């Protein structure tokens, strides 16, 4: 059974950006997802080694061509119970202070039909992964839990919007968005487009 905290799937591709970033005193702020190039998985190796995650901030993207990244279905592969797994699409942005309100994640997606996508938000992501039950591990670690998470069916060619209501957290340095495809018996594929004027994927915090 799919777990969700409020969910809306919106058909069609957006042709324009969210608009101006929120200013001081405004009730909402959008963190736009940024990448390093057209095919972001080309940089996964250095992300995995150095925790050099992709970034998100309030700078609205203006590029004509988007970045994109494939959300891997590992099936029996690396641990996805992490607050920042370098082998998965992860964006980290500066965030300090308390938050209480609604968080909306907007992703431009291309996906195979009936594919599940896990969207998770963390406060102060560290890259810690759970190792309980791992052979040879005498002192198992436990990854911090997300402040909000949902399993959704992404749009096959359009906009996937996930709304988390009544989110509450305190961050000392950052907020982190992570995507993964659950371990499935049959493969599913998702690609996310972002960091351009036509595909301004992002996370909006509304108080």
Beta strands, then each sheet from edge to edge (+ up, - down):
strand 1: 7-10
strand 2: 28-33
strand 3: 54-57
strand 4: 67-71
strand 5: 90-94
strand 6: 97-111
strand 7: 116-123
strand 8: 148-153
strand 9: 157-171
strand 10: 174-180
strand 11: 190-194
strand 12: 202-206
sheet 1: 1+ 9- 6+ 11- 4+
sheet 2: 1+ 9- 6+ 12- 2+ 3- 5- 10+ 7- 8+
end
